[in-house]
Structures are given as structure tokens and as C-alpha cells.
């Protein structure tokens, strides 16, 4: 299950005062990208579902300034509300290789939370919604749509590393969704030059 567009917007609006920051506009940009790609997919993806998943993929940030922990917080919160499809992307969006091994960022989870992530990932078979939100997370900036390679370079600068296979997966995701959109350039599809959250 996933919330309607209005319910998803209300959840984000309620969450932002708990932990103000650029993640709100990042989430809006991810939702915009996800909806645009879904609309261009020739019926392969539901734009309303794509929008809701994109808007709420980082909803765990409502609980404070956590890094890896926001994955668990979002998953738990969405499961409590009965939005299991959103909970799924809260978990899957940070792991394009379906593994915690090469997570880029600070690991601030308890052993129990780490186990929850590992167990959840191991049980998943990624679908195009998981992959779509992974791509859109890599495209979404707080000011608008970013070049995916520039975003990965930024992460590499901030954390000192970015595994090559994760880089390659992101570029493969871009190519996959360009093919799904009839061969159109992804930056054209998501209105990179004009969209602002």
C-alpha cells in the first residue's frame, strides 16, 4: 500500500518541522523525477505511486539527523502506518547493489537496526520502483535536478570514496529508464533545466 499524493504531501509537511533541512526539497525533486519518468514509461509505471514513493523515500529523516539510521526510521514509521510499499523503498533506496557492505556514509545504526536492514535487503527482489527511486535519489538535489555523475563526485568528495560498481549501477539505472522512456534522455524527461522544487 502507498498513500495518495495529498496524504504523502501531508506526511512530508508534518515531518519537516521535526528536522528542518534541505531533505524536504530533495524529496520533492525526487518525487518530481519519479513521476515524470513514470509518465514517460508507456504505462510500465504508475505515476501516482512513483510520486508518493519519491516524496517519502527519506521520511525517516523526520526523527533527526541520522545517516544510515534514517533508512530504518523511515521503514519502521511507514510500516506502522501500513504503507508497506513506501517502507520498502525507505529501505532499498540507499542500496543500489542490494548490500550494506559498500554503504557510503556514516553507519549510525544499532546492531539490531543493522540486522533489520541486512535481513530486509536479503529478502527483497528489486523491482522497477526500487530502481526508480534509487535513480531519482541520485538525480535529486535540494535546488533541482542534478547531473548524476556530478552528484556521485560530490558524495565522493564528502566521504572520500565512492565504489566503482555503485557508480556503474547508477549509470546502468539511468540507461535502463531511458530505454523504458523510449530512448529519451533522462534529463529531458525530468525537466532538469527548468524544474525547481
mmCIF file of the C-alpha atoms, coordinates in Angstrom:
data_MODEL
# 
_entry.id   MODEL 
# 
loop_
_atom_site.group_PDB 
_atom_site.id 
_atom_site.type_symbol 
_atom_site.label_atom_id 
_atom_site.label_alt_id 
_atom_site.label_comp_id 
_atom_site.label_asym_id 
_atom_site.label_entity_id 
_atom_site.label_seq_id 
_atom_site.pdbx_PDB_ins_code 
_atom_site.Cartn_x 
_atom_site.Cartn_y 
_atom_site.Cartn_z 
_atom_site.occupancy 
_atom_site.B_iso_or_equiv 
_atom_site.pdbx_formal_charge 
_atom_site.auth_seq_id 
_atom_site.auth_comp_id 
_atom_site.auth_asym_id 
_atom_site.auth_atom_id 
_atom_site.pdbx_PDB_model_num 
ATOM 1   C CA . UNK A 1 1   ? 0.000  0.000   0.000   1.00 0.00 ? 1   UNK A CA 1 
ATOM 2   C CA . UNK A 1 2   ? 1.016  3.591   -0.584  1.00 0.00 ? 2   UNK A CA 1 
ATOM 3   C CA . UNK A 1 3   ? -0.605 6.925   0.282   1.00 0.00 ? 3   UNK A CA 1 
ATOM 4   C CA . UNK A 1 4   ? -2.358 9.254   -2.129  1.00 0.00 ? 4   UNK A CA 1 
ATOM 5   C CA . UNK A 1 5   ? -0.492 12.313  -3.402  1.00 0.00 ? 5   UNK A CA 1 
ATOM 6   C CA . UNK A 1 6   ? -2.251 14.529  -0.841  1.00 0.00 ? 6   UNK A CA 1 
ATOM 7   C CA . UNK A 1 7   ? -1.578 12.091  2.018   1.00 0.00 ? 7   UNK A CA 1 
ATOM 8   C CA . UNK A 1 8   ? 2.097  11.876  1.026   1.00 0.00 ? 8   UNK A CA 1 
ATOM 9   C CA . UNK A 1 9   ? 2.375  15.683  0.908   1.00 0.00 ? 9   UNK A CA 1 
ATOM 10  C CA . UNK A 1 10  ? 0.744  15.904  4.344   1.00 0.00 ? 10  UNK A CA 1 
ATOM 11  C CA . UNK A 1 11  ? 3.188  13.349  5.786   1.00 0.00 ? 11  UNK A CA 1 
ATOM 12  C CA . UNK A 1 12  ? 6.170  15.322  4.450   1.00 0.00 ? 12  UNK A CA 1 
ATOM 13  C CA . UNK A 1 13  ? 4.731  18.633  5.694   1.00 0.00 ? 13  UNK A CA 1 
ATOM 14  C CA . UNK A 1 14  ? 4.201  17.145  9.153   1.00 0.00 ? 14  UNK A CA 1 
ATOM 15  C CA . UNK A 1 15  ? 7.718  15.690  9.234   1.00 0.00 ? 15  UNK A CA 1 
ATOM 16  C CA . UNK A 1 16  ? 9.762  18.737  8.181   1.00 0.00 ? 16  UNK A CA 1 
ATOM 17  C CA . UNK A 1 17  ? 9.379  20.822  11.388  1.00 0.00 ? 17  UNK A CA 1 
ATOM 18  C CA . UNK A 1 18  ? 10.817 17.881  13.380  1.00 0.00 ? 18  UNK A CA 1 
ATOM 19  C CA . UNK A 1 19  ? 14.106 18.096  11.442  1.00 0.00 ? 19  UNK A CA 1 
ATOM 20  C CA . UNK A 1 20  ? 14.228 21.130  9.146   1.00 0.00 ? 20  UNK A CA 1 
ATOM 21  C CA . UNK A 1 21  ? 16.699 20.989  6.292   1.00 0.00 ? 21  UNK A CA 1 
ATOM 22  C CA . UNK A 1 22  ? 17.280 20.531  2.571   1.00 0.00 ? 22  UNK A CA 1 
ATOM 23  C CA . UNK A 1 23  ? 15.922 16.972  2.634   1.00 0.00 ? 23  UNK A CA 1 
ATOM 24  C CA . UNK A 1 24  ? 12.411 18.337  2.094   1.00 0.00 ? 24  UNK A CA 1 
ATOM 25  C CA . UNK A 1 25  ? 13.217 19.874  -1.274  1.00 0.00 ? 25  UNK A CA 1 
ATOM 26  C CA . UNK A 1 26  ? 15.426 16.890  -2.143  1.00 0.00 ? 26  UNK A CA 1 
ATOM 27  C CA . UNK A 1 27  ? 12.365 14.704  -1.555  1.00 0.00 ? 27  UNK A CA 1 
ATOM 28  C CA . UNK A 1 28  ? 10.147 16.958  -3.687  1.00 0.00 ? 28  UNK A CA 1 
ATOM 29  C CA . UNK A 1 29  ? 12.694 16.804  -6.512  1.00 0.00 ? 29  UNK A CA 1 
ATOM 30  C CA . UNK A 1 30  ? 12.898 13.003  -6.258  1.00 0.00 ? 30  UNK A CA 1 
ATOM 31  C CA . UNK A 1 31  ? 9.090  12.807  -6.420  1.00 0.00 ? 31  UNK A CA 1 
ATOM 32  C CA . UNK A 1 32  ? 9.002  15.071  -9.474  1.00 0.00 ? 32  UNK A CA 1 
ATOM 33  C CA . UNK A 1 33  ? 11.641 12.969  -11.249 1.00 0.00 ? 33  UNK A CA 1 
ATOM 34  C CA . UNK A 1 34  ? 9.888  9.705   -10.371 1.00 0.00 ? 34  UNK A CA 1 
ATOM 35  C CA . UNK A 1 35  ? 6.525  10.967  -11.616 1.00 0.00 ? 35  UNK A CA 1 
ATOM 36  C CA . UNK A 1 36  ? 7.998  12.312  -14.884 1.00 0.00 ? 36  UNK A CA 1 
ATOM 37  C CA . UNK A 1 37  ? 9.786  9.041   -15.619 1.00 0.00 ? 37  UNK A CA 1 
ATOM 38  C CA . UNK A 1 38  ? 6.665  7.018   -14.781 1.00 0.00 ? 38  UNK A CA 1 
ATOM 39  C CA . UNK A 1 39  ? 4.553  9.195   -17.119 1.00 0.00 ? 39  UNK A CA 1 
ATOM 40  C CA . UNK A 1 40  ? 7.084  8.661   -19.918 1.00 0.00 ? 40  UNK A CA 1 
ATOM 41  C CA . UNK A 1 41  ? 7.332  4.897   -19.330 1.00 0.00 ? 41  UNK A CA 1 
ATOM 42  C CA . UNK A 1 42  ? 4.464  3.968   -21.641 1.00 0.00 ? 42  UNK A CA 1 
ATOM 43  C CA . UNK A 1 43  ? 2.325  2.556   -18.853 1.00 0.00 ? 43  UNK A CA 1 
ATOM 44  C CA . UNK A 1 44  ? 5.067  0.436   -17.261 1.00 0.00 ? 44  UNK A CA 1 
ATOM 45  C CA . UNK A 1 45  ? 4.959  2.525   -14.068 1.00 0.00 ? 45  UNK A CA 1 
ATOM 46  C CA . UNK A 1 46  ? 2.151  4.250   -12.134 1.00 0.00 ? 46  UNK A CA 1 
ATOM 47  C CA . UNK A 1 47  ? 2.905  8.000   -11.859 1.00 0.00 ? 47  UNK A CA 1 
ATOM 48  C CA . UNK A 1 48  ? 0.918  8.402   -8.623  1.00 0.00 ? 48  UNK A CA 1 
ATOM 49  C CA . UNK A 1 49  ? 2.749  5.553   -6.923  1.00 0.00 ? 49  UNK A CA 1 
ATOM 50  C CA . UNK A 1 50  ? 6.092  6.814   -8.252  1.00 0.00 ? 50  UNK A CA 1 
ATOM 51  C CA . UNK A 1 51  ? 5.375  10.303  -6.884  1.00 0.00 ? 51  UNK A CA 1 
ATOM 52  C CA . UNK A 1 52  ? 4.424  9.033   -3.402  1.00 0.00 ? 52  UNK A CA 1 
ATOM 53  C CA . UNK A 1 53  ? 7.453  6.745   -3.172  1.00 0.00 ? 53  UNK A CA 1 
ATOM 54  C CA . UNK A 1 54  ? 9.790  9.517   -4.299  1.00 0.00 ? 54  UNK A CA 1 
ATOM 55  C CA . UNK A 1 55  ? 8.306  12.047  -1.884  1.00 0.00 ? 55  UNK A CA 1 
ATOM 56  C CA . UNK A 1 56  ? 8.582  9.741   1.133   1.00 0.00 ? 56  UNK A CA 1 
ATOM 57  C CA . UNK A 1 57  ? 11.773 7.749   0.493   1.00 0.00 ? 57  UNK A CA 1 
ATOM 58  C CA . UNK A 1 58  ? 13.637 9.861   3.099   1.00 0.00 ? 58  UNK A CA 1 
ATOM 59  C CA . UNK A 1 59  ? 10.738 10.264  5.565   1.00 0.00 ? 59  UNK A CA 1 
ATOM 60  C CA . UNK A 1 60  ? 12.895 8.655   8.266   1.00 0.00 ? 60  UNK A CA 1 
ATOM 61  C CA . UNK A 1 61  ? 14.719 11.988  8.478   1.00 0.00 ? 61  UNK A CA 1 
ATOM 62  C CA . UNK A 1 62  ? 11.776 13.319  10.483  1.00 0.00 ? 62  UNK A CA 1 
ATOM 63  C CA . UNK A 1 63  ? 13.381 11.611  13.503  1.00 0.00 ? 63  UNK A CA 1 
ATOM 64  C CA . UNK A 1 64  ? 16.574 13.669  13.434  1.00 0.00 ? 64  UNK A CA 1 
ATOM 65  C CA . UNK A 1 65  ? 19.985 13.929  11.872  1.00 0.00 ? 65  UNK A CA 1 
ATOM 66  C CA . UNK A 1 66  ? 20.830 10.297  11.264  1.00 0.00 ? 66  UNK A CA 1 
ATOM 67  C CA . UNK A 1 67  ? 22.739 8.840   8.340   1.00 0.00 ? 67  UNK A CA 1 
ATOM 68  C CA . UNK A 1 68  ? 22.202 5.111   7.813   1.00 0.00 ? 68  UNK A CA 1 
ATOM 69  C CA . UNK A 1 69  ? 19.683 5.298   10.644  1.00 0.00 ? 69  UNK A CA 1 
ATOM 70  C CA . UNK A 1 70  ? 17.168 7.231   8.527   1.00 0.00 ? 70  UNK A CA 1 
ATOM 71  C CA . UNK A 1 71  ? 16.662 4.076   6.458   1.00 0.00 ? 71  UNK A CA 1 
ATOM 72  C CA . UNK A 1 72  ? 15.438 2.114   9.494   1.00 0.00 ? 72  UNK A CA 1 
ATOM 73  C CA . UNK A 1 73  ? 13.456 5.049   10.901  1.00 0.00 ? 73  UNK A CA 1 
ATOM 74  C CA . UNK A 1 74  ? 11.581 5.506   7.625   1.00 0.00 ? 74  UNK A CA 1 
ATOM 75  C CA . UNK A 1 75  ? 10.968 1.789   7.190   1.00 0.00 ? 75  UNK A CA 1 
ATOM 76  C CA . UNK A 1 76  ? 9.597  1.420   10.723  1.00 0.00 ? 76  UNK A CA 1 
ATOM 77  C CA . UNK A 1 77  ? 7.417  4.541   10.512  1.00 0.00 ? 77  UNK A CA 1 
ATOM 78  C CA . UNK A 1 78  ? 5.852  3.587   7.174   1.00 0.00 ? 78  UNK A CA 1 
ATOM 79  C CA . UNK A 1 79  ? 5.212  0.006   8.327   1.00 0.00 ? 79  UNK A CA 1 
ATOM 80  C CA . UNK A 1 80  ? 3.422  1.399   11.395  1.00 0.00 ? 80  UNK A CA 1 
ATOM 81  C CA . UNK A 1 81  ? 1.166  3.419   9.072   1.00 0.00 ? 81  UNK A CA 1 
ATOM 82  C CA . UNK A 1 82  ? 0.513  0.401   6.852   1.00 0.00 ? 82  UNK A CA 1 
ATOM 83  C CA . UNK A 1 83  ? 2.346  1.815   3.826   1.00 0.00 ? 83  UNK A CA 1 
ATOM 84  C CA . UNK A 1 84  ? 4.441  -1.246  3.127   1.00 0.00 ? 84  UNK A CA 1 
ATOM 85  C CA . UNK A 1 85  ? 5.383  -0.172  -0.411  1.00 0.00 ? 85  UNK A CA 1 
ATOM 86  C CA . UNK A 1 86  ? 6.816  3.089   0.925   1.00 0.00 ? 86  UNK A CA 1 
ATOM 87  C CA . UNK A 1 87  ? 8.550  1.217   3.764   1.00 0.00 ? 87  UNK A CA 1 
ATOM 88  C CA . UNK A 1 88  ? 10.206 -0.959  1.134   1.00 0.00 ? 88  UNK A CA 1 
ATOM 89  C CA . UNK A 1 89  ? 11.786 1.996   -0.730  1.00 0.00 ? 89  UNK A CA 1 
ATOM 90  C CA . UNK A 1 90  ? 12.785 3.620   2.566   1.00 0.00 ? 90  UNK A CA 1 
ATOM 91  C CA . UNK A 1 91  ? 14.913 0.506   2.968   1.00 0.00 ? 91  UNK A CA 1 
ATOM 92  C CA . UNK A 1 92  ? 16.007 -0.140  -0.625  1.00 0.00 ? 92  UNK A CA 1 
ATOM 93  C CA . UNK A 1 93  ? 16.798 3.378   -1.883  1.00 0.00 ? 93  UNK A CA 1 
ATOM 94  C CA . UNK A 1 94  ? 20.270 3.592   -0.312  1.00 0.00 ? 94  UNK A CA 1 
ATOM 95  C CA . UNK A 1 95  ? 21.499 0.220   -1.588  1.00 0.00 ? 95  UNK A CA 1 
ATOM 96  C CA . UNK A 1 96  ? 21.583 0.036   -5.378  1.00 0.00 ? 96  UNK A CA 1 
ATOM 97  C CA . UNK A 1 97  ? 23.708 -3.126  -5.111  1.00 0.00 ? 97  UNK A CA 1 
ATOM 98  C CA . UNK A 1 98  ? 21.299 -4.638  -2.535  1.00 0.00 ? 98  UNK A CA 1 
ATOM 99  C CA . UNK A 1 99  ? 24.083 -4.815  0.036   1.00 0.00 ? 99  UNK A CA 1 
ATOM 100 C CA . UNK A 1 100 ? 25.082 -2.915  3.152   1.00 0.00 ? 100 UNK A CA 1 
ATOM 101 C CA . UNK A 1 101 ? 28.748 -3.771  2.523   1.00 0.00 ? 101 UNK A CA 1 
ATOM 102 C CA . UNK A 1 102 ? 29.550 -0.717  0.399   1.00 0.00 ? 102 UNK A CA 1 
ATOM 103 C CA . UNK A 1 103 ? 27.211 1.809   2.016   1.00 0.00 ? 103 UNK A CA 1 
ATOM 104 C CA . UNK A 1 104 ? 28.733 5.276   1.559   1.00 0.00 ? 104 UNK A CA 1 
ATOM 105 C CA . UNK A 1 105 ? 28.202 7.387   4.679   1.00 0.00 ? 105 UNK A CA 1 
ATOM 106 C CA . UNK A 1 106 ? 28.179 7.180   8.449   1.00 0.00 ? 106 UNK A CA 1 
ATOM 107 C CA . UNK A 1 107 ? 26.920 3.965   9.991   1.00 0.00 ? 107 UNK A CA 1 
ATOM 108 C CA . UNK A 1 108 ? 24.929 5.118   12.987  1.00 0.00 ? 108 UNK A CA 1 
ATOM 109 C CA . UNK A 1 109 ? 22.644 2.137   13.496  1.00 0.00 ? 109 UNK A CA 1 
ATOM 110 C CA . UNK A 1 110 ? 22.393 -0.194  16.470  1.00 0.00 ? 110 UNK A CA 1 
ATOM 111 C CA . UNK A 1 111 ? 23.255 -3.876  15.906  1.00 0.00 ? 111 UNK A CA 1 
ATOM 112 C CA . UNK A 1 112 ? 19.507 -4.620  15.867  1.00 0.00 ? 112 UNK A CA 1 
ATOM 113 C CA . UNK A 1 113 ? 18.865 -1.927  13.238  1.00 0.00 ? 113 UNK A CA 1 
ATOM 114 C CA . UNK A 1 114 ? 21.766 -3.169  11.113  1.00 0.00 ? 114 UNK A CA 1 
ATOM 115 C CA . UNK A 1 115 ? 20.319 -6.694  11.240  1.00 0.00 ? 115 UNK A CA 1 
ATOM 116 C CA . UNK A 1 116 ? 16.909 -5.355  10.187  1.00 0.00 ? 116 UNK A CA 1 
ATOM 117 C CA . UNK A 1 117 ? 18.487 -3.702  7.120   1.00 0.00 ? 117 UNK A CA 1 
ATOM 118 C CA . UNK A 1 118 ? 20.537 -6.773  6.172   1.00 0.00 ? 118 UNK A CA 1 
ATOM 119 C CA . UNK A 1 119 ? 17.590 -9.147  6.629   1.00 0.00 ? 119 UNK A CA 1 
ATOM 120 C CA . UNK A 1 120 ? 15.230 -6.861  4.722   1.00 0.00 ? 120 UNK A CA 1 
ATOM 121 C CA . UNK A 1 121 ? 17.602 -6.440  1.781   1.00 0.00 ? 121 UNK A CA 1 
ATOM 122 C CA . UNK A 1 122 ? 18.321 -10.173 1.604   1.00 0.00 ? 122 UNK A CA 1 
ATOM 123 C CA . UNK A 1 123 ? 14.588 -10.923 1.353   1.00 0.00 ? 123 UNK A CA 1 
ATOM 124 C CA . UNK A 1 124 ? 13.941 -8.454  -1.488  1.00 0.00 ? 124 UNK A CA 1 
ATOM 125 C CA . UNK A 1 125 ? 13.790 -8.948  -5.199  1.00 0.00 ? 125 UNK A CA 1 
ATOM 126 C CA . UNK A 1 126 ? 14.216 -5.416  -6.532  1.00 0.00 ? 126 UNK A CA 1 
ATOM 127 C CA . UNK A 1 127 ? 11.541 -4.196  -8.919  1.00 0.00 ? 127 UNK A CA 1 
ATOM 128 C CA . UNK A 1 128 ? 11.393 -1.130  -11.136 1.00 0.00 ? 128 UNK A CA 1 
ATOM 129 C CA . UNK A 1 129 ? 10.021 1.020   -8.308  1.00 0.00 ? 129 UNK A CA 1 
ATOM 130 C CA . UNK A 1 130 ? 13.039 0.224   -6.114  1.00 0.00 ? 130 UNK A CA 1 
ATOM 131 C CA . UNK A 1 131 ? 15.310 1.027   -9.047  1.00 0.00 ? 131 UNK A CA 1 
ATOM 132 C CA . UNK A 1 132 ? 13.355 4.158   -9.971  1.00 0.00 ? 132 UNK A CA 1 
ATOM 133 C CA . UNK A 1 133 ? 13.723 5.675   -6.503  1.00 0.00 ? 133 UNK A CA 1 
ATOM 134 C CA . UNK A 1 134 ? 17.416 4.758   -6.409  1.00 0.00 ? 134 UNK A CA 1 
ATOM 135 C CA . UNK A 1 135 ? 17.877 6.635   -9.682  1.00 0.00 ? 135 UNK A CA 1 
ATOM 136 C CA . UNK A 1 136 ? 15.770 9.606   -8.595  1.00 0.00 ? 136 UNK A CA 1 
ATOM 137 C CA . UNK A 1 137 ? 17.617 9.821   -5.271  1.00 0.00 ? 137 UNK A CA 1 
ATOM 138 C CA . UNK A 1 138 ? 20.800 10.184  -7.333  1.00 0.00 ? 138 UNK A CA 1 
ATOM 139 C CA . UNK A 1 139 ? 19.234 12.876  -9.546  1.00 0.00 ? 139 UNK A CA 1 
ATOM 140 C CA . UNK A 1 140 ? 17.554 14.924  -6.819  1.00 0.00 ? 140 UNK A CA 1 
ATOM 141 C CA . UNK A 1 141 ? 19.128 18.000  -5.301  1.00 0.00 ? 141 UNK A CA 1 
ATOM 142 C CA . UNK A 1 142 ? 17.522 20.481  -2.953  1.00 0.00 ? 142 UNK A CA 1 
ATOM 143 C CA . UNK A 1 143 ? 17.686 23.158  -5.677  1.00 0.00 ? 143 UNK A CA 1 
ATOM 144 C CA . UNK A 1 144 ? 16.564 20.954  -8.550  1.00 0.00 ? 144 UNK A CA 1 
ATOM 145 C CA . UNK A 1 145 ? 17.703 18.097  -10.759 1.00 0.00 ? 145 UNK A CA 1 
ATOM 146 C CA . UNK A 1 146 ? 21.416 17.279  -10.712 1.00 0.00 ? 146 UNK A CA 1 
ATOM 147 C CA . UNK A 1 147 ? 23.703 15.578  -13.180 1.00 0.00 ? 147 UNK A CA 1 
ATOM 148 C CA . UNK A 1 148 ? 24.054 12.053  -11.784 1.00 0.00 ? 148 UNK A CA 1 
ATOM 149 C CA . UNK A 1 149 ? 27.836 11.959  -12.260 1.00 0.00 ? 149 UNK A CA 1 
ATOM 150 C CA . UNK A 1 150 ? 28.282 15.340  -10.568 1.00 0.00 ? 150 UNK A CA 1 
ATOM 151 C CA . UNK A 1 151 ? 26.209 14.085  -7.627  1.00 0.00 ? 151 UNK A CA 1 
ATOM 152 C CA . UNK A 1 152 ? 28.337 10.955  -7.274  1.00 0.00 ? 152 UNK A CA 1 
ATOM 153 C CA . UNK A 1 153 ? 31.501 13.063  -7.407  1.00 0.00 ? 153 UNK A CA 1 
ATOM 154 C CA . UNK A 1 154 ? 30.058 15.256  -4.654  1.00 0.00 ? 154 UNK A CA 1 
ATOM 155 C CA . UNK A 1 155 ? 29.438 12.189  -2.472  1.00 0.00 ? 155 UNK A CA 1 
ATOM 156 C CA . UNK A 1 156 ? 32.982 11.005  -3.218  1.00 0.00 ? 156 UNK A CA 1 
ATOM 157 C CA . UNK A 1 157 ? 34.375 14.402  -2.137  1.00 0.00 ? 157 UNK A CA 1 
ATOM 158 C CA . UNK A 1 158 ? 32.335 14.426  1.080   1.00 0.00 ? 158 UNK A CA 1 
ATOM 159 C CA . UNK A 1 159 ? 33.051 10.856  2.157   1.00 0.00 ? 159 UNK A CA 1 
ATOM 160 C CA . UNK A 1 160 ? 36.399 10.219  0.467   1.00 0.00 ? 160 UNK A CA 1 
ATOM 161 C CA . UNK A 1 161 ? 35.232 7.285   -1.639  1.00 0.00 ? 161 UNK A CA 1 
ATOM 162 C CA . UNK A 1 162 ? 32.536 6.041   -3.986  1.00 0.00 ? 162 UNK A CA 1 
ATOM 163 C CA . UNK A 1 163 ? 32.721 2.369   -5.024  1.00 0.00 ? 163 UNK A CA 1 
ATOM 164 C CA . UNK A 1 164 ? 33.098 1.943   -8.785  1.00 0.00 ? 164 UNK A CA 1 
ATOM 165 C CA . UNK A 1 165 ? 30.452 -0.783  -9.003  1.00 0.00 ? 165 UNK A CA 1 
ATOM 166 C CA . UNK A 1 166 ? 27.881 1.504   -7.304  1.00 0.00 ? 166 UNK A CA 1 
ATOM 167 C CA . UNK A 1 167 ? 28.816 4.229   -9.806  1.00 0.00 ? 167 UNK A CA 1 
ATOM 168 C CA . UNK A 1 168 ? 28.353 1.728   -12.653 1.00 0.00 ? 168 UNK A CA 1 
ATOM 169 C CA . UNK A 1 169 ? 24.971 0.594   -11.293 1.00 0.00 ? 169 UNK A CA 1 
ATOM 170 C CA . UNK A 1 170 ? 23.717 4.197   -11.186 1.00 0.00 ? 170 UNK A CA 1 
ATOM 171 C CA . UNK A 1 171 ? 24.708 4.721   -14.821 1.00 0.00 ? 171 UNK A CA 1 
ATOM 172 C CA . UNK A 1 172 ? 23.038 1.406   -15.710 1.00 0.00 ? 172 UNK A CA 1 
ATOM 173 C CA . UNK A 1 173 ? 19.863 2.566   -13.921 1.00 0.00 ? 173 UNK A CA 1 
ATOM 174 C CA . UNK A 1 174 ? 19.914 5.763   -15.962 1.00 0.00 ? 174 UNK A CA 1 
ATOM 175 C CA . UNK A 1 175 ? 20.274 3.738   -19.185 1.00 0.00 ? 175 UNK A CA 1 
ATOM 176 C CA . UNK A 1 176 ? 17.502 1.322   -18.114 1.00 0.00 ? 176 UNK A CA 1 
ATOM 177 C CA . UNK A 1 177 ? 14.976 4.087   -17.524 1.00 0.00 ? 177 UNK A CA 1 
ATOM 178 C CA . UNK A 1 178 ? 15.993 5.951   -20.664 1.00 0.00 ? 178 UNK A CA 1 
ATOM 179 C CA . UNK A 1 179 ? 15.186 2.757   -22.574 1.00 0.00 ? 179 UNK A CA 1 
ATOM 180 C CA . UNK A 1 180 ? 11.865 2.451   -20.712 1.00 0.00 ? 180 UNK A CA 1 
ATOM 181 C CA . UNK A 1 181 ? 11.096 6.049   -21.769 1.00 0.00 ? 181 UNK A CA 1 
ATOM 182 C CA . UNK A 1 182 ? 11.542 5.220   -25.448 1.00 0.00 ? 182 UNK A CA 1 
ATOM 183 C CA . UNK A 1 183 ? 15.205 6.200   -25.618 1.00 0.00 ? 183 UNK A CA 1 
ATOM 184 C CA . UNK A 1 184 ? 14.677 9.767   -24.389 1.00 0.00 ? 184 UNK A CA 1 
ATOM 185 C CA . UNK A 1 185 ? 17.449 11.489  -22.438 1.00 0.00 ? 185 UNK A CA 1 
ATOM 186 C CA . UNK A 1 186 ? 16.616 11.226  -18.737 1.00 0.00 ? 186 UNK A CA 1 
ATOM 187 C CA . UNK A 1 187 ? 17.470 14.886  -18.090 1.00 0.00 ? 187 UNK A CA 1 
ATOM 188 C CA . UNK A 1 188 ? 14.935 15.920  -20.719 1.00 0.00 ? 188 UNK A CA 1 
ATOM 189 C CA . UNK A 1 189 ? 12.310 13.603  -19.206 1.00 0.00 ? 189 UNK A CA 1 
ATOM 190 C CA . UNK A 1 190 ? 12.738 15.077  -15.700 1.00 0.00 ? 190 UNK A CA 1 
ATOM 191 C CA . UNK A 1 191 ? 12.952 18.702  -16.911 1.00 0.00 ? 191 UNK A CA 1 
ATOM 192 C CA . UNK A 1 192 ? 16.448 19.211  -15.497 1.00 0.00 ? 192 UNK A CA 1 
ATOM 193 C CA . UNK A 1 193 ? 16.882 22.725  -16.876 1.00 0.00 ? 193 UNK A CA 1 
ATOM 194 C CA . UNK A 1 194 ? 13.540 24.111  -15.683 1.00 0.00 ? 194 UNK A CA 1 
ATOM 195 C CA . UNK A 1 195 ? 12.302 22.218  -12.614 1.00 0.00 ? 195 UNK A CA 1 
ATOM 196 C CA . UNK A 1 196 ? 12.723 23.852  -9.190  1.00 0.00 ? 196 UNK A CA 1 
ATOM 197 C CA . UNK A 1 197 ? 11.133 22.448  -6.020  1.00 0.00 ? 197 UNK A CA 1 
# 
